[in-house]
Amino acid sequence: MSEAQAPAPAPAPASAPGSPKPGASWINLAVDYGPLLVFFVAYRLFSPKDAGDAGLGAVVAVTKGTVAFMAATVLALIVSKWRLGKISPMLWLSSALILGFGALTVFLGDPFWIQVKPTAIYLLFAAVLFGGLWRGKAVLRTLLQSAFDGLSDEGWMKLSRNWAFFFLFLAVLNEVLRHTLSFDGWLQAKLWGVTSLSFLFTFAQIPMLLRHGLGDEAKAEVESETPQG
């Protein structure tokens, strides 16, 4: 799930053997949202200060920001492999789209491609998840490759369904934002608004996950290892 990258469900807390290393959740956040923050900072750094240069200067700022964004995306892949020991299919797919649309932005000098990229990413993941649901499979389990200890098959199906609809909503929202806001306004809304919305949606799933067994395996293992007095 970066935020120009697809927002990924936050990893569940785990204490059982084989669970993610301490601090892995912070690494996931950096991998997911770091490249977008790099793009925002680079764009603001290179944005024209003189209103008379706003047209060409904005294109140059977007192009330089996109180059930084692409470099940060490659770095995120390396960090994910180094610190987490793997690169999830979701990160592979979103990174491929980022680099593809980023290359179009750089070579054509058109901000349109960097703005439409999130829509393409959201629609891709929505289609993949809906396709899995149609076949009776929770594709999100495969895409994330992260441990949700004890989560039942029904829980995975509901989580996949919820994220499929949320990705579809984000695709529509991105189109509304890019058609109604300036590039700078769209970028601000993307970085702060959509990212915050994704976090709220992620944490809103926790009660449902707990009702479907999240953490039960780790809890049972801890209880079995606790000396009975």
Beta strands, then each sheet from edge to edge (+ up, - down):
end
